[in-house]
Amino acid sequence: MRIVVFGAGGFIGSHLVGRLLARDTHDVVGVDLASERLVEVLDSLPAAAHDRWTFHSADVRHEVDLLRHLVRGADAVVNLVAFANPSVYVTRPLETFDLNFVQNLAVARLCVEHGAWLIQFSSAEVYGKASGAPYDEHRTDAVFGPVRKQRWIYAASKDLLERVIYAHGDAGELRYTIIRPFNFVGPRMDYLVPAGAIGGPRVFPHFMSALLTGGPIRLVDGGYVRRAFLHIDDGTRAVEAILDDPARARNGIFNVGNPANELTIRRLADLMVELYEELTGEPARSPIEEIDGEAFYGPGYEDSDREAPDISRIRQFGWSPRHDLRTTFRETMTYYLSRRGAHALDAPLAGL
């Protein structure tokens, strides 16, 4: 299969590229602005795998001819391109909408035009503020905050994109699969932020940076929201299972996460402190502080209380998570601890 991966240089993309190239059944074409994460991936693969790999350094917002050429020759297109940073949602909402909806829709329409199978990464945030029972792809209603809370423009963009893709599929114009990832965690996750930084990427980079530098671990709105975390290896195995069964995956929507790895962000901070001390033999020097959400991310920030997936549909492909919570964070933290001083990766369009 010839697979084009948009956002190949990002966290999920780099791990997925490695998994696909490790098999001798796929030719893989990657597109992204940055390729730093891919160096480590390619160095770990045999020389023969490099012959099945092509990379284009390009901005999908400005390379329409390249996108058309690549989609025309693809069996499957995995689209990972997105802003996935709450600070960006509230400070640059129009850019968030343009990339996460307008540009992604352009890729979807190219797949319609050329008959390629679209595997579109969406987000757990399409469920909005829904809480209570684990989120189900077919039954859980989405509840977004008011318009003035611009944090929700990301979720609304992803939601609208899913609806348009679904409509194309329902009209018989598009083969698609939508993946809703729930908090993937692992090596090469994100660039780390300076000590004490306000805003920025997701929770793990903030906590890890604080532990490495002695900066404060800031709990946004007290850290009482709940999240379920999935090891990146489990996440890419799920994509592999979908690629291996295109007939059953066709026009399906799948939650990919680990409901057994659910905890509060406050408890996550305690766990990471505990693992840091266990892994280094040193006491953690990072005080835990509470901070208001809008003070941390900016005006217009709001959050959901809980994100827990129902994964019964993806389990039908013979997939299930293998990494428990402690193993997931131990392995991720070990990666960053082994690279102290060389952990800054800044790739703003590099996938999810």
NORGI-V126851 format. One record per residue. N is the residue number from 1. RES is the residue in one letter. PSI is psi as a letter, one per 30 degrees, with the letter a starting at -180 (none if undefined). Layout:
N_RES_PSI / N_RES_PSI
This chain:
1_M_k / 2_R_j / 3_I_k / 4_V_k / 5_V_j / 6_F_k / 7_G_g / 8_A_f / 9_G_g / 10_G_a / 11_F_d / 12_I_e / 13_G_e / 14_S_e / 15_H_e / 16_L_e / 17_V_e / 18_G_e / 19_R_e / 20_L_e / 21_L_f / 22_A_f / 23_R_l / 24_D_g / 25_T_f / 26_H_k / 27_D_k / 28_V_k / 29_V_k / 30_G_k / 31_V_k / 32_D_l / 33_L_e / 34_A_l / 35_S_g / 36_E_e / 37_R_f / 38_L_f / 39_V_e / 40_E_e / 41_V_e / 42_L_e / 43_D_f / 44_S_f / 45_L_l / 46_P_l / 47_A_e / 48_A_e / 49_A_e / 50_H_f / 51_D_f / 52_R_g / 53_W_k / 54_T_k / 55_F_k / 56_H_j / 57_S_j / 58_A_l / 59_D_j / 60_V_f / 61_R_f / 62_H_g / 63_E_h / 64_V_e / 65_D_e / 66_L_e / 67_L_e / 68_R_e / 69_H_e / 70_L_e / 71_V_e / 72_R_e / 73_G_g / 74_A_k / 75_D_e / 76_A_k / 77_V_j / 78_V_j / 79_N_j / 80_L_f / 81_V_k / 82_A_l / 83_F_k / 84_A_i / 85_N_j / 86_P_f / 87_S_e / 88_V_e / 89_Y_e / 90_V_f / 91_T_f / 92_R_i / 93_P_e / 94_L_e / 95_E_e / 96_T_e / 97_F_e / 98_D_e / 99_L_e / 100_N_f / 101_F_d / 102_V_e / 103_Q_e / 104_N_e / 105_L_e / 106_A_e / 107_V_e / 108_A_e / 109_R_e / 110_L_e / 111_C_e / 112_V_e / 113_E_e / 114_H_g / 115_G_g / 116_A_k / 117_W_k / 118_L_k / 119_I_j / 120_Q_k / 121_F_k / 122_S_b / 123_S_k / 124_A_f / 125_E_f / 126_V_f / 127_Y_f / 128_G_b / 129_K_g / 130_A_k / 131_S_l / 132_G_c / 133_A_l / 134_P_k / 135_Y_k / 136_D_k / 137_E_f / 138_H_f / 139_R_f / 140_T_k / 141_D_k / 142_A_k / 143_V_j / 144_F_l / 145_G_l / 146_P_l / 147_V_e / 148_R_f / 149_K_i / 150_Q_f / 151_R_f / 152_W_f / 153_I_f / 154_Y_e / 155_A_e / 156_A_e / 157_S_e / 158_K_e / 159_D_e / 160_L_e / 161_L_e / 162_E_e / 163_R_e / 164_V_e / 165_I_e / 166_Y_e / 167_A_e / 168_H_e / 169_G_e / 170_D_f / 171_A_g / 172_G_g / 173_E_f / 174_L_k / 175_R_k / 176_Y_l / 177_T_k / 178_I_k / 179_I_k / 180_R_j / 181_P_k / 182_F_j / 183_N_i / 184_F_k / 185_V_k / 186_G_a / 187_P_l / 188_R_h / 189_M_e / 190_D_l / 191_Y_k / 192_L_l / 193_V_l / 194_P_l / 195_A_k / 196_G_g / 197_A_k / 198_I_k / 199_G_a / 200_G_a / 201_P_a / 202_R_a / 203_V_e / 204_F_e / 205_P_e / 206_H_e / 207_F_e / 208_M_e / 209_S_e / 210_A_e / 211_L_e / 212_L_f / 213_T_f / 214_G_g / 215_G_l / 216_P_k / 217_I_j / 218_R_k / 219_L_j / 220_V_k / 221_D_h / 222_G_f / 223_G_g / 224_Y_f / 225_V_l / 226_R_k / 227_R_l / 228_A_k / 229_F_k / 230_L_k / 231_H_k / 232_I_e / 233_D_e / 234_D_e / 235_G_e / 236_T_f / 237_R_e / 238_A_e / 239_V_e / 240_E_e / 241_A_e / 242_I_e / 243_L_e / 244_D_f / 245_D_i / 246_P_e / 247_A_e / 248_R_f / 249_A_f / 250_R_k / 251_N_h / 252_G_l / 253_I_k / 254_F_k / 255_N_k / 256_V_j / 257_G_a / 258_N_j / 259_P_f / 260_A_f / 261_N_h / 262_E_k / 263_L_l / 264_T_l / 265_I_e / 266_R_e / 267_R_e / 268_L_e / 269_A_e / 270_D_e / 271_L_e / 272_M_e / 273_V_e / 274_E_e / 275_L_e / 276_Y_e / 277_E_e / 278_E_e / 279_L_e / 280_T_f / 281_G_g / 282_E_k / 283_P_k / 284_A_k / 285_R_g / 286_S_j / 287_P_k / 288_I_k / 289_E_l / 290_E_k / 291_I_k / 292_D_k / 293_G_e / 294_E_f / 295_A_e / 296_F_e / 297_Y_f / 298_G_l / 299_P_k / 300_G_g / 301_Y_k / 302_E_l / 303_D_l / 304_S_l / 305_D_f / 306_R_k / 307_E_j / 308_A_k / 309_P_k / 310_D_k / 311_I_g / 312_S_e / 313_R_e / 314_I_f / 315_R_f / 316_Q_f / 317_F_g / 318_G_g / 319_W_k / 320_S_l / 321_P_k / 322_R_f / 323_H_k / 324_D_l / 325_L_e / 326_R_e / 327_T_e / 328_T_e / 329_F_e / 330_R_e / 331_E_e / 332_T_e / 333_M_e / 334_T_e / 335_Y_e / 336_Y_e / 337_L_e / 338_S_f / 339_R_h / 340_R_k / 341_G_f / 342_A_h / 343_H_g / 344_A_j / 345_L_j / 346_D_j / 347_A_i / 348_P_f / 349_L_g / 350_A_i / 351_G_a / 352_L_none
